[in-house]
Amino acid sequence: MLHFNTPIKIVMNKVLLLTALLCIGFSPVIAQGKWDLKKNENGIQVFTRKAAKGNIKELRVVCELDATKAQLINTLENIADYNSWVYSNKKSTILKMITPQNIIYYTQSHLPWPIKDRDLVVELTISPTPDVLNVQAKSLPDYLPKENNYIRVPYSLAQWKVTQAADNKLKVDYTFSIDPGGSIPSWIVNATLTIGPYNSFVKLRDILKAQRGTVVN
């Protein structure tokens, strides 16, 4: 009996080991949390969830904009005007225009004392289709030498999925993840994570609504 059970025990141990390795391999997906609604005001919903990696949460904004796709695209392409609606933005300048809808730009963000200001190099890619407007803003941390007065953001990714809603409005599903770099405690970042995107979308909506109001039919 001892000789009969020993191979079975070895096989079972191998199966258990393989299962454990598979669980470890898929742990980032399993560890990613569900979206939790953190703010719901003025028709703007802001969610956060646990990220697959790191301690800083991912963010999601769902809202409607009173604008056409062309107006939203023009506003996103107007890099120099970002300080009129992007929260804490100090300066944004185009570094390279690959195409009008593929732009590399540099931006600086002011953060409250004693946190040091951040800067960021971003590649903006706007991909319109008949049904969905996809927009991606991805960081390029090594594109420029670092500035002494700023901490370069090592990772940032924003993605927009824009579809047509009722009443000629646009439905926006926006997700954002970031590693701000430096030594900011993750709990501070998570505690204030919803403030910037919410305020940015409030201002963006107002700007687009004003633009639409000036359109002559």
Disulfide bonds with the S-S distance in Angstrom:
none
